[in-house]
Amino acid sequence: MQDSRQDTPSKGVFAGVDKTMAIASITMVFAFVLFSVLQPELANSIYQWVKQFIEQELGWYYILTVNVVLLVTIGIIISPYGKLRLGSDDERPEFSNFTWFAMLFSAAVGTGLLFWSIAEPLTHLQGNPFIAMAGVEPNTLPAAQAALRITIFHWGLHGWAIYILVGTILSYFAYRRGLPMTIRSAFYPVLGERIYGPIGHAIDLLAIFATLFGTATTLGLGVSQMNAGLNTLFGLEISSTNQVLLVIGVTLAATVSAVTGLKKGIRLLSEWNIHLSMILFAFFILAGPTVFLLTVFTTSVGDYLANIVNMGFWTNPDPESQWQGWWTLFYWGWWLSWGPYVGMFIARISRGRTIREVLLGGMLAATLGATAWIVIFGGTALHLQLFGGADLATVANENVTQVLFQTIQALDVSWATGFMTAMATLMIVTWFVTSADSGTLVICTILAKGSPHPPQLYRVIWGLGLGATAAVLLLAGGLVALQTAAIAAALPFSVALLVMCYCMVKALREEDISAAGTAPSIETR
């Protein structure tokens, strides 16, 4: 079979990357951007049709897929194979636990959690199918508890299982089987040497497609909220033009970070994100309803765990209702579309850890981190809405990008309001940059056949390409286009992910877990 270095020139514009993949992927992005710019109305109508079709015809499939992924993840965790190390048996992790978690969390949630941690529970407070089925009145304390439960569910174990299982699968085949760090390698148990041919190219192009539109979704949401923060601070008009300018500015910063690499730009920004988050957490806890938040956190964890099975398998029987499409299906599509990108990034930073450590540690730490975030931010906003005289729900309904900053103002700590608003805006920028540079690095790694040091030229090309895609989606249809991109990009990868689960189980059954250092080897290509 052909060597994987074939079609990877050592000189010229394609030096260090697969020529076929580079041309195909760049053509794909260029065609999308050109079509959306030249035919914005047609593009927007197509986005809306795709979104409606998936919601109405394939919602059950998305829900089933995400549950299968979670069950496979749990099965591997409790199996004897969980003790296998991702690498040789004597390897140890490259990064400390804090740095590993900081990079994992920063790459995985980005600006999305900042965007939705307040807006989502405030929206669910006003009505959702779960409180309707339970006979709970909207805009009450029981409705607030349900709103937090739903939000935690959307940012909880189901979503994190996708990211971390993909990361573990890629780590396993790269570090224990000696295959390239690309999505195609996970298909070796069923495709064998054919992963180096056209089928392998198609698989990696699907991964690039999902990564591109999944990341662009978050970038679009991020600049919308960044624009709102700058409006609050400096009166900058909220407009598509300003948001595109912000995309350009932050994309340039993200490209510079991607060029500096994993251990410098991305690592430092990720740790910076966590430190800033801790400061903002402390402000909300001390300035907000402290006892309420501490109580609600404990209650919310138990409430989420008690309802996780019913919520996980629930599908809306009402064909006229759009709630599940706008929320759960959007989230599952978003998590799935980010699967290749975040999974490969997790794989890059997880060498030397055991399978169980990555799966269990990553899922629990990330879910607890997301839960704390949602309870602290969302819980504060709900308390202000119900007991503090602030009408934040109306803000969320009218302009979802403003609600974070209005919540800070509603806490009414005059000496800190401006500073915390500025810091929240800065956090949006740094989360935004971290997501963009990580996505850029992952796409370039795929193009470079799994090389940990892809060419700088392609980091620049794809850093700018991600920004261009986000800008086009914003101009072509705003939030609807962004949500459609995430849901649609997830469809082809969801099929690939189910096959990857089968391949991982098949490969693990070949392992001799009773002996050290006996991982089956496949010649590195």
Beta strands, then each sheet from edge to edge (+ up, - down):
end
